[in-house]
Structure formats: C-alpha cells, structure tokens
Amino acid sequence: MRANDPGSVFDRECMALALGQAQKGIGHVEPNPAVGAVITRGTTVLGRGYHRIFGGPHAEIEAINDALRKGRSLKNATLYVTLEPCCHWGKTPPCVDALIRAGIRTVIAATRDPSEKVAGKGFAALKKAGLKVRLGLLRDQAEAINPWFYKFHRTGRPWVIAKWAQTLDGKFAARSGHSRWISSETSRLEAHRLRQSCQAVVVGIGTVLADDPQLTVRIPGTNPGLPRVPDRVVVDPNLRIPETSVLVRTARQTPTWVIITHRASKAKILRLERLGVQITILHADSSGNVRVGKFLDFAARRNWSRVLVEGGPGILSRFLRAGGVDEIVVFQSEALALDDQAPQLRGSVTRTTGDFLKSFKFREAALRGEDVVLRLWGK
C-alpha cells in the first residue's frame, strides 16, 4: 500500500468523478459518511455509484451493480472509492467480499476509514485476497466531504452544527420569544432535512416554553420508515419543562432527553421519567448553566456523531462562546424586526469579533425561497 500516492492524471480524474458521486449522498446517508465509487478498466468507465440513503447499498455495491446492468465484466478492473471499503456486517454485507467476488483487481482509495470497526481492516482483507491497494489519492478533498465523520472517530467528540433563523437586524424572534414567523416555508423544509442528518437536536428550555416545539423531522412525500428521527434534547438546568408540553407527551414515541443540573426537583424528575422522558444530570458552570464540554462528553457517550443545536439565542451563544461549534447554518430572512427587545445572540468579552474570524469561514451562501442560507465551517 502506498500512502499519499499522487496517481496519474487519469487516476486523479477518476477519483474526482468518485468525489462528485459522493456529494450526491450528503444529507441522505448520515450517520454514515457520503461515499462515491467509480470502476474502470483501462481508460473505460464501467460503472459508478454512491451511497444513496442510510441503510441502502454502499457506493461500491452501487458501482458494481451499475456495471453489471450494462453487461460489463469486472474482471481485473480498478475501483476508485472515496473511503476504505467496509469489512463488517452492518445494515448491509461487507463491501470487501463483494469486490473480491466481482473480480476487482485494484482498489484505489482516497482515505482510510477511521472508525474502530474498519480502521485498515478493509484494506488488509483486500490485500489478503490478492488485490492491489493504493491509498491517499485526493485525500484532503475526500475528507472535506464528511468532516464530521473524521472528527467524531478521531477525537471522540461530535460535530456540532449551530442553526438559527434571523431577521436582517439579527433578531431570532418577537419579544415574546415566539420565532416561527421569521423563516420561509422553503427554509423550514431545509431545516428539517438538516435535522434528518443528525442524531440529536438540542434546544434550550426557553425555546420549549415559547414555542412548545415537536423537534421531529417532517418532510412531505418521504418513504415509509424514513426520515430517521433524531433524539430530542432539552437543556433545562432547573427542570422547568411543562409536563403538558408536546415533547413530554410524545416522549414514549420519540427519544427525549432533558439535561439538568443537581438543583432540579427530584419529585419532578420521577414524574417525567414515568412519562418516558430520559433525564441526565450534568455539572453546572458558575452561572448555573450546563457546561458545554460536559454536554459534548455526554453526546459522545450516546454515540451522537452529528448534533444540531437550534435554539434559542441563549444556548447558541453559550455553545459559540465555549468553542463548541463546528458548523454554522443561518437562515437569513428579508424581514426587519426593528425591536430592541427582541432576542438575539448575546455578546461576551470572552469571544471577540477577531476570535470569530479566526475560527470560522464561509462555505456557502444560497438563495432558498425568500431567504438566504449562510453556511460557515470552523477553520
């Protein structure tokens, strides 16, 4: 295996094609990574594919099936794939077995799978079966497609997405705290797709008291069994969540966590647990709020690799000040609030504008209906 092999011009073109395939799966396959694959013989592309949906065939299998549908033999062919092929049973059989059976001769992979279940074992199985393996072609580009996947498996910490909608003057809601008037229907649909890609959706107790949200994924026309439902999490240090709230009343249908501190009422804890709510006690900071670092440790223990923090300005500000955010998604409305009492992000001397500019950079700005969606990633 030759790490960081630059490859020929044709090799790079084929891997670039596989990367383009992988990008089609973003937002549909999480918590799996988005992966693309291309199969060639000589300079002919025999098949291509990508991991389309969570629980569905992996990219390698899609590429094999694409070639077979066209009546093409895969004997002595070369596979270009953006991630090391899996070697274990999950929702689908091991990809390495399918590659070996198909007669693939060479596997050129962009990156090693950092997860404990694979971590080089896929390459080892291919080499043991006599296949040639090359690693590292367009590695940086491949890792940029799934940064959350590499962070989670290399550091043990989840990839945290901070999401909010705001008016042109930076307000999150009316002064009452009610926020549903800000973003357009198109933006709200995209926000649901973002939820679908995460394993947990986090809000503060203020959002629950103001909006009584469902925090579920609602996408019209979705196939039965989908979308996947992320766990719902309320950070509520003093346990103020109403027992009549939607989240509590549906806790037995959708996993619902309430994160509290030691100051919460033991009697109310017992009542909520009887209603199906899962309670976790974490340490408080000097202001009585749940420590962000302790929450991230808890999220890692729950195996939440992607966590969406989506309301309101209090909890978002705490995560940003603590340096606990990897990605920011802002739905920028064309509306103006013109209300100095309406809620917005809260400043702090501990995080200056200069700190923020050193930490984040723009990745995308796109028009969605009447709104502009801004995406920033941590540097």
N, C-alpha and C positions, 0 to 999 in steps of 0.2 A: 504494500500500500504506500503510495507516495503522497504525503500531505502537501497541500498548497500547490499542487501541480497546475501551472498556468494553462496547459492544454493548447491544442491547435486553434486556429480561427474557427474551424468547423465545430470543434468541441464547445467553444465559447458560445457560438450561435445556437447550438442545440440546448445548452444549459439555459441560455437566455429565454429560449422558447419554453422550456420547462418552468422557469420562473413566472413567465406570463400565464401559464396554465395554473400554477399555484395560486395566483392572486384572485382567480375566479372563485375560490372557495372561502375567501375571507368573509367572516360574518355568518357562515353557514355550518362550519365544522367544529368550532370551539366546544369543549376544551381540547379537542385535537388540534394539531397545527395544520395550517393550509399547506398542502404539498402538491407539486406538479411533476409529471414524468413524460419523457419522450423516448421512443425506441427507434433505433436506426440500424441499417446495415449498409456499409459503405457510406455513400452520401445521400441515401434514400431514407426518408422518414417513414417508418412502417406504422406507427401508432402513437397516439398521445392521449393524455388523460390527467385528471386532477381529482383530489378528494372532494366530492361534491357536497356531502351532507354528513353530519355526525351519525355514526352507526352504519354508514354505507361503505362500499368498497373503497380501498385506498387508491392512491394515484397510480401505483404500479399495476394494480389489477385492471383499472380503467384503461390504461395504455395497452396492456396485453389484449384485453377484450376488443379494443378498437382495431388493433392489427388483425386479430382473428376474424372479426366481422368483414374485413376487407380481403380475406382469404390469403393472408401473408404468413409465411413461416417465420418463426422467431429463432430458428437455429443459428447459433453463433452471432446473434445480434448484440447490440450495445444499448444499455439502458442509461439514460441521463435522468437523475432524480434529485430533487432539491433537499432531501433528508434521507439519512440512513434507513434502509428498509427494516421493517419490524420483524422480530423473530419469535413473537409470543402470541398466544391466543388472547384476544380481547373480544370486541363485538364482531370481529372478522378473523379469519385464519391468518397465520403468519405469511407475510408477503415473500419472505425469502424462499419458502417452499414452492410458491407459485413460479418464482423466477427460475429456480433450478429445474422444475418440471418443464417449463416453456423452452428451455434450451438456450437461455441468455448466456452469452459468453463473457461479457464485460459489463461491470457496473461502475458508472462514474457519478459520484455523489458530491453535492455541494458541502454538506455539513454532517457531522456526527450527531446522532440523537443523544441529547444529554440526560434523558430520563433513565432512571435506575433499571427499568425493565429491558432497555436496549443497550445504550452506552457502549457501543462497539461490538456487542454480541451478534448483531445482524451481519456486520462485515465479516466477523470470524466464521459464521456459518456459511457464508458465500465462499470464502476462501477455502474452507474445508471441503466444499463440494467441487472445487477446481475452478471457480470463476475468478477472473481478474477484477481487482477493486482499486479504484483511484478516488482520492478524497481531496476536497478543498477548492474545486473549481467554482468561482464566483461565490465564495463562502459568505462574504460580507453582505452581498445582495440577498442571499437566501435567508440569512439570519434577520435581516431588516423586515422580512415579511411577517415573521412571528416573534417579535422581540419579547413579548410576554412569556412565551414558551421557554425561551432560553433563560430569561431572568428567573422564572419560578424554579426550574430544575437545577440551575447553577447556584442560586443563592438561598432557596427555600422560602423566599418572600413572594407574595402575589404581585401581579401587575395591577396597579390601581389607576382607574380612569375616573377623573372628576368631570362630571357633566352638569351643565345648567343652561337654562334659557334666561335671556336678559333683554331688557329694552335698550334703546340706543343710549340712554343715560345710565345704564348699568344696574337697573333695578330688577330684582328677582320676582317681585310680587307686589300686590297692592299693600297698603299699610296694614291691612287686616291680616296679611300673611298668605292670602289666597293667591295661587300662582298660575292657575290654569288658563288665564286669559292671555298669556304672553306669546307662546309659540303657535305656529300654524299646524293644521292637520297633517301636512306633509312632514313637518319636523317631528311631530309626535309619533308618527309611524316609524321614522328613522330611529327615534329614541327607543322604541320597542324592539327594533332589530338589534340595537346596541345591548339592551338588556338580555336578549336571547343569547348573545355571545359570551355572557358572563355566568359565573357560578353563584354569585351573590350580589344583591342590590341593597345598598346601605342608605338609610336616611336618618336624620336626627328626629328627636321627639317633636320638635317644632313643626316639621312637615306633617307629621301624623295628626297633631292637634288642629292644624289649619286646614288640611285637605282631606283627611281620612282616606288615604290612597289605597289602591289594591296592590300595587307593585308587582303585578303579573305581566306576562307578555301577551299582547292582544294584536295579532296580525291577521287581517282578513284573508280567507282562502288558504290557510295553512293546512297541510295534510294531517290526517288523524295521527295522534301521538306526538305531534310537533305543534308549536315550538317547545323546546325544553324549558322548564320552569326553574329559574334561579331561586336559591334560598332568599328569603326576605329578612332583612336585618334592621332593627331599630336601635340606635344608640340613645339610651334613655337612663342617664345616671341615677335619677331619683325615682324611677319607675312610675311615671305619670301617664303611661299609655292607658286609655279607657278600655275597660273590659267589654264595652259595646262596639269598639272600633272594628272596621272591616278586617284588619289584619288578625285580630284576636278571634273573631267569629269564623274565620276561614283557616285558622292555624292547623287544623287536622287535615285539610286538603292540600295545603302548600306549606313546606317547612318554613317556620317563622321563628326568628331568634330575637330576643331582647337583651341588649348588653347593658348591664347595670353596674353600680359600684356597691360597696358594703353598706351604704346609707339607705338602701331600698328596704321597703317594708317586707318582712318575712311572711306576713299573712297574705299580702297581695301576690308574692311570688308563688305561694302554694295554690292560690286560686287560678292564676294564669297557667301554671303547669297542668292543673286539672283540665283546662280548656285546650291543651295541646301546644301551648307556647313553650319554647325551649329558652331557658334563662341561663345566662353566663355572667358571672361576676368578675370584673377586671379592675385593676388598680386605677385610682383617680389621680389627676395631677393637682397642683396647688389650687387650681380654680374649681375643683370638684368635677371636672370633665374626665371622661375615659381617655386614658393615654393612647395616642395613635399607635405608638410602637407595640404596646400590649395587644391592641386590636389586630394588628398585622400578624403578630405571632399566633394569635387565635385563628385567624383566617388561614394561615399556613397549615396549622394542625387539622383544620377542616378540609384541606386539600383544595381550597379555592384558589385557582391559579389566576383568574381574572375577576376583579372586584370592581363594581361600579358604585361610586359614591355620587348620589344625585340630588341631594337636598338636605337642608336648605343652606343659606349663606353661612350660618354658624359652623356647621360641621365641615363644610367645604373649606372655610377659612382655616379651621384647625388642621385639616389634612395638608393644606398647602403650606402653612407656616411650619409644620413639622417635617416638611420634605418627604411626605408620604405619598406623593402623586407622581405617576409615570407618564400619564397622558391626560390632556385636557380637551374636552369637546364642548364648544359653546354654540348654542343656537341663538343667533343674534337677530332679534326682531326689528322690524322697521318702526315699531311704536315708541312713543316717548311717554314716560310716566309723569315727569315734572312734579315729583312729590318727594320732598326731602325726608319724609317719614317712612317711605317705602324701604324694605330691606335690601341690602346689597352686601357684597363681600366686605369683611371687616379688616381694617389695616392693623399693622403691628410694627413696632420698631425693630422686631427681630427679623423681619423679611422686607428688604428694601426693593425698589424697582431694579436696582443693579443686580441684586441677588436673583431676581426672577429672570432677567435677561441672560444671566449666566446658566440658568437651569433649564430653560425651555426654548424651543424654536418652532416656527410654523412648519407644518407638514402639508396642510391643505386648506383652501377656502373654496367653498362650493355653494351655489345658489340652490336652495331647496324650497320650492313653493315661494312664499313671500319672505322667507328667512335666508340668512347666510349662515352656513355651518363652518365654524373655525375649528381646526384640529392642530394641537401642539403636542410635541413629544419632548420628554426630558432629554437633555443632551448627554 
